[in-house]
Amino acid sequence: MCTGGRIVRCRLLCCDVRFEKYSSKIKNWKKVNLLNCFQPCAGCGLFTRTPIAKGSCVCIYSGKVLRTVDAIRLKDKSYLMRLGPQVYVDPFDDKTVLGRYINDPRNRLLQNVIFDKRPEEQCAYVIAKRDIAAGEEIFADYGRWYWLTTTPNRLEKLPVR
C-alpha cells in the first residue's frame, strides 16, 4: 500500500534546498539530509544515504491522482506519470514526494531503479534494479514519451551523463 508519497524507509539524501521546509512532513524525516545542487540544468537529484539491495523499494512515486482528460490539460507535465488506463499521478505541488527528485541519466547503463507502476494503489514503487552504493544518485528511465514531448530548447540545456 502506498504511503501517500512518503518514503517507506528513508535512506536517501535529497539535494533540494527548498526541501528543508517540507522535511518535517516526511515519515522518518530525520534520516534525510540536504545537499546543494551543483547541476542547475538537470534539476535536483536523489541520492542514497545507505546501501540499498537489489529488489528493495527505495521510495514511492505518488501525487495528485488524475484521469486522462485532466492530465492532458496540465500546463506543466514535468512530474506527470501514467500508471495505467485513466490513472495518472502528478506530485508537482507536493515537495514531500521524494520520487519526484529522481533524474533520468539519458544513458541506460546508469539507470539503477525502475518504476513498478500500481494503478490500483495510485502510485509507483521505485525498485532497485541492482545493489546501489551509499552516496550514489538514483536514476530511472522516464520513458520515450517524456522526451518526445519535451521542447528542443529544454533538451539543449540538459547535460548528457
Order of alpha helices (4+ residues) and beta strands (2+ residues): beta-beta-beta-beta-beta-alpha-beta-beta-beta-beta-alpha-alpha
